[in-house]
Amino acid sequence: MGRHACGLLKTIELITVDIEPRIIKTDKQYRAYLADVERLAADDPSLDTPDGDRLELLAKLVEDYEKERFKFERPDPIEAILFRMEEQGLRRKDLAPILGGKNRVSEILSRKRPLTLTMVRALTESLRIPAELLIREPESQQYREEHTITYGSTPETNKTNLRLWVGKVRELAQETHRERGAWRADTLNEQFLSYVAKLSWSESGPRRAKEFLAEKGIALVVLPALPRTRLDGAAILGEDGAPIVGLTFRHDRIDSFWFTLVHELAHAWKHLSEIKLAITDENVEDEHDDDTKEVEANRLARDAFIPRSVWKRSEAFLHPSAETVQVLADKLHISPAVIAGRLRREKVGYAGLSRLVGYRQVRRLFPEVKWG
């Protein structure tokens, strides 16, 4: 539940479940309701029970308060663009080469289309508008509504718990905002993913990855999944425009940690600006080939560890064994667990190479997280 869990649970003792929920007006009330939400979510009540109804209502009240209390206070990005155009004597046609054509300029300035990260970079470089002003979504537009896309979910997935988990991850990330470096919109690329992949070579690689991402302005938050979800990870848009990666360690294995981490970083790089709030992945090891975004994230994650030109020509792929896996790991300077995990998914099945994937080797590196 995070480091404030004890205090929140004490607050809960002052509130009985018989009190009729009201619109949240104070931080104290917010913290008490949030604690009640966490307690109820952990019990996983059915939707047609009093506790289930209370959980749904409290979650909505908490969500509404968070949207109002923690909303951005920066200027609207379209107003920032128009101001700079007026300042520099620019006309709409002058933005066409920057934003990709006259029609695209018209759609952006009339608030019918959101800015992409590519557009943000171009405007920052050409007009010297700070990226943090442009990343915020314009006000009072339909596309400003926050969205979450979940891959791999089933009818049994508890959508309320997914939303609660995402909100808690964002809250925990905000608490450590001052401890992270400055975020730059051009940070994520293939070289960045490859560098993160190389950190898997170290036994303490997961901790080193968290520290490295923090230096680059990216929060890595570890939070166990809530009941009735199979959540492995998520890429979430933070309030400052920097991505947040949330991981659950549902599978306590080295290969699962690294694939999920780089998969979410790939989503943050390629897709998060389109989604606007969060991309959550349930059962990330299952291929979801019906969605182009998932296919791309999987491909980028695989290629970050093992280039396509190497994989199917390698002895590890042609003749899977502990020895050939280790040889390829030494060559690529990555963890053998990653190679073994990929072979288990693609070729030898989940009964093979089980000693190489690093069972129960990840959670122990994060003792500050409360498991179970």
N, C-alpha and C positions, 0 to 999 in steps of 0.2 A: 504493500500500500504506500510505500515511500517513507521518507524519514519523519514526516509529520503524522504518521499513522497513530502513534500513541496519544498525541495531543488531541487528534480528531476523535478517537474513541472515548477519551475522557469527556469531550464536549457532548458526545452522544448520550452519555449517562444523564445529562441534564434535560434531555428531550425525550418524551415518551412517544411511542408510535401512534398514540391516540390524538395527538395534536393535529388539527387540520392544517395542511400545508398552505402557506400564503406566498404571495409574490415576494421575492427576495429584495430587501432594501439595504442590508448592511453586510459587511464582510463577515461578521460574526455569524449571522444567520446563514450566509453562504457556506461557511466552513462546516456548520452543524448539518446542513442539508447534504453537503457533499459526503460527510462521514456516514450519514444514514444511507445514502445511495451506495457507497462502497460496501457497507455491511449487508444490505439487501442483495446487491449483485453477487456477493460471495455465496449467499444462500441459494441463488438461482431459483427464485419462486416462479411458479407458472403464471402466465398472463391473466388467467381468469380467477385469481385469488386476491384477497385483500392486499397481501404483501406485493404481489405482482402489479396491481393497480397503483399502489403507493410508489413503487420503484419507477414506473413509467411517468407518473406525475412529477415526482421529485427530480428525475433526470431532465425533464423538460424545463422545470423552473431553474435548475442549475445552469443548463445550456443557455437559456435566455439571459440570465444574469451575466454569464461569461461573455456573451456577445456584446452586451452593453458596457460592462465594466472594463473589458480588456480590448475594446475596439481600437483601431489605429487612430492616431491623432495627427497624421501627416496630411499635407495637401493632396487634393485629388490629382492623379497623374495627368489627366487630360488638361486640367487647368494649368499644370506645370508646363506642358508642351505649348499650349496656346500663349502663355506668358513669355516663354523663350522665343517663340515665333515673332511676337510683337516687339520684343526687345531687340531682336536681330533683323527686323524688317523682312521676315521670311513669309512666303505664300505657300499654299497647300502643295503646289506643284514642286516646290523646293524639297518637300519631304518625300516625294515619290521614290527617289533612288534609295532613301534610307529605309522606308517601310515596305517597299516592294510593289510600287505602282500607285496610280492615282485612285483607283477604286479602293485599295487597301487603306490609303490615307483617309478617304471619306468615311469608311466604316469605322476606323479607329476614332476619329475626331467626333463622329456622331454617336459614339459609345455603343455601336452595334457589334463590335469585335474586341476581345481583350488583347492586350499586348502580350506577345510571346517573349521568352528570354532572349531570342535572337534580336527582336526589335528593341528590347531594353538595352542590350549591348550597343546596338547601332546608335540609338538616341544618346546614350551616355557618351560615346566616343565623338559623335558629330556635333551635338548641341550642348555637351557638358552638363547634362541634367543628371544629378545624383541618382544612382540606380535605386536607392531605397525609396525615392519619391515615385518612381515609375512602377515598382513591383506591386504597390498597393492597387487593388481593384477599384475602378471608378464607382462613384456612388450612384444609387438609385437606378441600377440597370439589372435586367433579368439575369445576365451572366454573372453578376456579382454574388449571387447566392452560392453558399459554400456547398461543395459536393464531395462525397466520398465514394470511390469505386472499390469494390471488394472482388478479388479474383479467387476462385476456388470455393466459394460459399455454397452451402446446400440449404434446402428448406428447413433443416434443423438448426441452422446457425442463428444464434441470438443476436439480432441486429442492435438491440439496445446495449448489450455488453460490448459490442464492437465500438459503438460510438463513445461509450464511457471510457474504454481503454484508450482510444485516440485522444480524448480530452485530457486524460491523466498524463499521457506521454507529453502532450504539449505543455501542460502545467509544470512537469518536472524539468523539461527543457528550459522553460522560462526562468526557473529558479537558478540555473547555472549560466544564464546568458552572459553575465559579466566575466565569467571565467574563460570564455572562448575568444578566439581571435576574430578579426574582421572577416566577414563573408564577402567574396567576390563572385559575381555572376558567371565569370568565365573559368571558375575553378574546376568544374567537373568536365572531364573528357576521357578519351581512351587511355591516355598516359596516367591519369589520376587513378583510374580503376586498376590498371596494371600495377601501379605502385602499392596500392592497398593489398592486392593479391599477393605480392611478394612478402608482405608482412606475415603471411601465414607460415613462413619458414620458421619463425621463432615460436618456442613453446609458450611464451607470454604474448604471442601475436594479437590475440583479442584485446588485451589491455592496451597494447601499443597502438592498435587501430583506433580505439576510443580516444586516446591522447592525440594522435595525429589528426583525426577528424576535428577535434576541438580546436586545434591550432588553426585549422582552415575555416573555422566558423560553423562547422556542422556538428550538431548535437547527436550523440549516440545514447539513447535511453533504453535501458533494459527493464522491462516490466512484465511479469508473468501474465499469461493469457487468462482472461476471465472464463468462467464456466460456459459450456455450450458454444465454444468457439474452437476452431482449430488454427488460430492465428499464429503465424510464424514471424511476420514482420510487417513493417509499413514505411512508406515514405510520406512525410507530412510537411506541409508548407508552414514555416514559422512566421510569427508576427513581423519579423524584420526581413522577411523574404528569403532567409536562409533555410535550407532543408533540414529536417529532423528525421533521423532514422530510428525507428522503434523496433526492438527485437524481444521475443518472448523466451527464447531458448526452450521451446516446447520439446524439441529433440535435443537432448544434451549430448551433442556430438560435434567434433571439430569440423567435419566436412559440411554439416548443416549450417553451422555458424557462418563459415566463410562464403558459401554459396548464397545464403540469404542476405548477408550484408552487402555483397557486391550487386546482387539482384536489385536490392532497394536503392542503392546508389545509382544504378542504371536508370531506374524509374525516376529518381530525383533529377537526373541529368536530362532525360529525354521527354518525360511525360508530365512531371509535376506541375509545370506552368499551365498546362491545359486543364488539369483536373481542379486546380485552385485550392484544394484543402488537403486531401489525403488519398493515397492508394494503399489499400491493405491487402495482404496476401494470406489466404488460408491454404494450408497444405502446399507450401511453395514448391515442394519436390515433385508434385504432379504437374505434368505439362498441360497448359491450357491453350492448345493450338488454335482455338477459335477466336482468339483475340490477338491482334497484331502487336499491341503494346507489351503483352506478356511474352510473346515470341521474341520481340526485340530485346527485352530485359534479360531473358534467358540466354540469348545468343551473346549479348555483351558480357554477361557474367562468365559464361563458359570460355569465351575468347580471352578474357582478362587473365585467366589462369593458364589456359592451354590454347595456343593459336591453332586455328583450323588446319593450317598447313602441316602441323606437327601431329595432331591427335591420331588420326586413323592410320598414319604410317609408323606410329610408335610401337615398340615391342610391348609396351604395357597394354595397348589396345589389341594387338594381334595375338599376344600370348600372355594374358593376365596372370600375374603372380605377385607375391610380396616383393620378389627381387626386381622384376621389371618395373613395378610401380616405384620402387625406391630409386632406380636408375633415372627414370623420367623426372622424378621430384628433384633429384640432385641437378639434373640438367637445366630445369626451368626455375630452380630456386623457389619452390613452393612446397607446401605441406603434402606429404604422401596421402594424408587423409582425404584431401580434395580429389586426387586422382582416383583413389579407391572408391569414394562416394560416387563419382561419375560413372565408373565401371559398373557399380552395383545398379545404378539406374538404367544404364544403356545396354549392358551386356551380360554380366554374370549373375544378376539377381541379388536380392537383399540378404540371401543366406551366405553369399561369398564375401571374402576379404573383410569380414566383420571386425577382425582384430586391428585393422588399419585405420578405421574411421574415427577413432578417438572418443569412444563412449565415456560419458561422465567426466569429460575433461574440460568443459567450458564453464559450467555454473560455479565450479570451485574457484575460478579466477575472478568472480564477482561476489565476494562474501558479503558485500553491503546490501545485496538484494535478498529479500525474504522469500524463500522458496517454500512451496507446499501450502 
